[in-house]
Amino acid sequence: MDLYEAIRNRRSIRKYKDREIDDNLIHEIIKAGMWAPSAGNLQSWEVVVVKDPEIKSQLAVACYIREFIAEAPVVLVMCAHKRKSSAAYGERGQELYCIQDAACAAQNMLLMIHDLGLGACWNGSFDEDSVSALLGIPNGVRPVAIITVGYPGEKPIPPPREDIEDFIHRETY
């Protein structure tokens, strides 16, 4: 698949077919994340793979009743490893770099998911403490995104985009 085509055609999918996802595909998705850029090549992120229906149901509650999270075959909880990043970069590593690392990995994973013919939705709206407690995420590691994955059960139309010039500042802001 052409990269620009993949970027333009990827959509947030919130409806999934009732079909399991092979663990080999999950590994391919996570491997794509491993090749993302990261501060100092620390790769200061980790992912919790959730397939258990009860845990997914509790995650949906922690995400303020987003049922598509419970209904997705797989949920990937992207975590920023604050301690790992802060050891090299101090406070900036702890508060920013590890989150950027996790976000870069997640974007690679979203593109790989699309390339594999699967669908996904990035969700950042959740109760962080509830998710951490539910999944046993240790201190120093922070959940930063929840990505649902499955075979698409919908084909959303592309949302409108602003003009490119609305994003560009030349030389100064």
Long-range contacts (C-beta under 8 A, 24 or more apart in sequence): 1-114, 1-115, 3-111, 6-111, 6-114, 6-115, 7-111, 8-158, 9-114, 10-110, 10-111, 10-114, 11-119, 11-155, 11-156, 11-158, 12-120, 12-121, 12-122, 12-156, 13-119, 13-120, 13-121, 13-148, 13-150, 13-152, 13-153, 13-154, 13-156, 14-68, 14-121, 14-148, 14-154, 15-68, 15-71, 15-152, 15-153, 15-154, 16-68, 16-71, 16-72, 16-73, 16-119, 16-148, 16-150, 16-151, 16-152, 16-153, 17-150, 17-151, 17-152, 17-153, 18-73, 19-73, 19-150, 19-151, 20-73, 21-73, 21-74, 21-118, 21-149, 21-150, 21-151, 25-116, 25-118, 26-74, 26-149, 28-112, 28-116, 29-76, 29-109, 29-112, 29-113, 29-116, 29-149, 30-76, 30-109, 31-112, 32-108, 32-109, 32-111, 32-112, 33-105, 33-106, 33-108, 33-109, 33-112, 34-105, 35-108, 36-101, 36-104, 36-105, 36-107, 36-108, 37-104, 38-97, 38-100, 38-101, 38-104, 38-105, 39-85, 39-88, 39-89, 39-93, 39-97, 39-98, 39-100, 39-101, 40-88, 40-89, 40-97, 42-84, 42-85, 42-88, 42-93, 42-97, 42-98, 42-101, 43-101, 43-105, 44-80, 44-81, 44-82, 44-84, 44-85, 44-93, 44-97, 44-98, 44-101, 44-102, 45-78, 45-79, 45-80, 45-81, 45-98, 45-101, 45-102, 45-105, 46-79, 46-81, 46-141, 47-76, 47-77, 47-78, 47-79, 47-105, 48-76, 48-77, 48-79, 48-135, 48-137, 48-143, 49-74, 49-75, 49-76, 50-74, 50-75, 50-76, 50-77, 50-135, 51-75, 55-134, 55-135, 58-134, 59-126, 59-131, 59-134, 59-146, 61-130, 62-126, 62-127, 62-130, 62-131, 62-134, 63-123, 63-125, 63-126, 63-127, 63-146, 64-125, 64-126, 64-127, 66-123, 66-125, 68-121, 68-148, 69-123, 69-146, 69-148, 72-121, 72-148, 72-149, 72-150, 73-149, 73-150, 73-151, 74-148, 74-149, 74-150, 75-146, 75-147, 75-148, 75-149, 76-109, 76-146, 76-147, 76-148, 76-149, 77-131, 77-135, 77-137, 77-143, 77-145, 77-146, 77-147, 78-102, 78-103, 78-105, 78-106, 78-143, 78-144, 78-145, 78-146, 78-147, 79-137, 79-141, 79-142, 79-143, 79-144, 80-141, 80-142, 80-144, 81-140, 81-141, 82-140, 82-141, 82-142, 83-140, 83-141, 98-142, 99-142, 99-144, 102-144, 102-145, 103-144, 103-145, 106-145, 106-147, 109-147, 110-147, 113-147, 113-149, 117-151, 118-149, 118-150, 118-151, 118-152, 119-149, 119-150, 119-151, 119-152, 119-153, 119-154, 120-147, 120-148, 120-149, 120-150, 121-147, 121-148, 122-146, 122-147, 123-147, 123-148
